[in-house]
Every structure is written in C-alpha cells, then in structure tokens.
Amino acid sequence: MSNLTNKVPEWLYIFVFCTAGISVVSQGFIMIPIESQLIFYFQIPKNVAYLSSSIFSIFYAIGFLISAPLSNRFGKKNILVLGLFALSFCTLTISFCKVYNLFLFLRALQGLVAATFTPLALAYAFELFIPKRQGYVIGILSTAFTMSSLLGQILSNWFISQYAFPSLFYFFAFIHLLCGAILYFTLPASIKSNRPLSMAYWFDMFTLFRNRYMAICLAITFTQFLSFVAIYSSLHHLLIQMYHLTGHEILLFQCLGIIGMSISPFMNNFITRTKAPKMMTLGLIITCTGVLLFLKWDHIYFLSITTILFAAGISVVLPSIIFHIGQISGKKKGVAMALYTFTLFLGSSIGPYIGTKMMFKYVVLTIFSVLFLSFLMSFSLRKKQNHFYKNIQANQND
C-alpha cells in the first residue's frame, strides 16, 4: 500500500518519473558527444562549442531556485506539469534554430523551464510512497537521473548518426509532452500556500544552509556531476585523438558506465540499514579509486573497467545524499531537493570547461583532489547520523 489518494499504481508513477527524468536531465549532456557536428552545423569556432552544455546547466541550476518557491505558492503538480509542457515547446523551438547565439539563448531558456521537474519529482517520492519504500524509489529515480548523463550522450550520438541534427530535439520534445500529459491526469492535486509570492520564499530556502550537515551534503553534491562531466568530456576527446574510435565504438564505450550506474536501485536496504552517511563515504572511496585508476589511460581495456568503477561510485553517493537530505530537511523537502539539484547542476556547468581545457592526466588529478576533499567532509556527517536513523527505523516499524 502507498500513500496515494487515487487508484494509480505505483509502477506507473515510477515509470513516468524515470522516463521524464531521463529526457529532462539528458538535455544537459546531449551536446558533449556531438560538438564536432555542432561546430559544422553552426559554423562556429571549436573553443565556444562547450558553451552549449554549460549554458544549459547554469540556467538549469538557477531554475531550481525559482521553481521551489513557485511550487510552494502554486502547487507542485501545477508547476511540474506546466514545466514539462513549456520544456516541450522550448525543445521543439530549438530544432528550427539556425543561429548559434539564438541557439544558446534557447538552451538557457530550456534550462530554466527544465528545472521545474527534478526537485519536484524527488519531493513526490517522499509524499507518494511509505517510508520503507522511499529509499527504493529514490534509488530508482537517482539511477534514472544519473544514467541520463550517459543515456543523453548515447541517444544524441545515435540520432546524429542516423538522422539530421534537428531530429534530436523533435524526439525529446515529444517525450516531454507525453510525460506532462500523463502526469496531468494521474498526479494527485498538491497543497498550495495562501501566502503571496515574495522574497520570503527565497529567504526560507537559504535558511537551510544554517544546518551544518545540510551544507556539507550540498558541498559533496557539488563535486559529483562536476567530476562526472569533466571526466567524460575529457575522455571523449581522448578516445577520438588517442584511440581513434569511431562514433559507434564510442557509443559502446559509453554504455559501460551504465553497468556501474545500475547498482543504484539496489541501495535501499544499504542506505536505511547501514545509514546514508556511511554509504556516502563508501561511494566516495570507490569514486576516488576509479579516478586514480584513470591514470592508466594508455590501456583501453583497463580504461573500460575503470569507467564502470567510477560510475558505480557516483551511483552509491547520489542516492545516499538524496535520502539523507530528505531526512534532515523535515517539512522543507521540496525546497531541500531544489537546493540539492541546484548544487548538483551548478557543478555540472563547470565540468565541461575543466574537461576541455586541460590534458586528460591533469583533469584526472584535479578531479581526484576535489573528490578526496569530499571524502574527508563525509566523515563529519556521521556524528549526527544516529539521531536521524533512529527516527527512520521508528517510522518503518509503524
């Protein structure tokens, strides 16, 4: 049994949230493997092509700060569904763009409206499902959101190899529209605040930073997609320049990361029983190890195994952070999830710049330093964990 007020089966919510999540989050990564096609299509210099990814991520992150107060005032369902419809329109509009500056403007707008989905979907995971199922659902959603960083690249690579450049945006526009329509008819109505929209909403959001443990969680969050995008951006160029892989071969190589990410849905019992801060530390150990092993980049088979390990580490860290933030944020889960996703994609916006401006070896060393600092910070979360997890176990026993 779930907490749903209607007869919609749980699996339908999970399926639609995952599908929409992959489609939405993918927008930040679809340009990474097709920069050369982008350069040819718009006739632009190579050194500005990375902006197509970064500008989406920057405005995507900013959008989270806007969507959370709007959802409190007008209701989560209204903002989530309207956001998917607006995203479908923006994505379709991009397909007709012929000028790169306009393309960047539309990508920024696309990022703003895309931000209405992810934090609200995560907030719904705490509302639509009973406590003992929340870790499982969050694990699945986290896997979908994380995998989209790879699936977006794989899909864009495949579409560009088979069809014209605009077809990529036709496909995603249709998915956004379809998911928005399904959620419009199935999601239960959400509570709206009667308080007028004002700066007080934003002040409430940033009061969460007073919680030292929340601030540490967000600092660790910042490093995850920064590391992932930086490594994969640099790795893509390495596979072309050193190993001379074709687009199809790079596609297969990218699929290896999905193997590592597939462990995330199975993290529920570990997160709730072993405690999320401990799992964060374990995930960061795996990720740091994977990054160090990237220094053996001169052996492609070794590189393949390392890619799986690196992705697996991130897939342990992210659902652990989400679950822990959900527990320490109390009644402000929607706002907390907005801050989480804002921080995550703020890191993502910096990743392409790091990945394309340095040699692969220096990218690896930089990312290892960042992740090792996160590993050290994770220990301070464990001082307070017993209090939170006694409450979790009490709720599950009820």
Secondary structure, DSSP 8 states (H G I E B T S, - for coil): --S-SSS--HHHHHHHHHHHHHHHHHTTTTTGGGHHHHHHHHT--GGGTTHHHHHHHHHHHHHHHHHHHHHHHH-HHHHHHHHHHHHHHHHHHHTT---HHHHHHHHHHHHHHHTTTHHHHHHHHHHHS-HHHHHHHHHHHHHHHHHHHHHHHHHHHHHHHHS-TTHHHHHHHHHHHHHHHHHHHHS-------S---THHHHHHHGGGGSHHHHHHHHHHHHHHHHHHHHHHHHHHHHHHTT---HHHHHHHHHHHHHHHTTGGGGHHIIIII-HHHHHHHHHHHHHHHHHHGGGTT-HHHHHHHHHHHHHHHHHHHHHHHHHHHHHTTT-HHHHHHHHHHHHHHHHHHHHHHHHHS-HHHHHHHHHHHHHHHHHHHHHHTTSHHHHHHHHHHHHH-
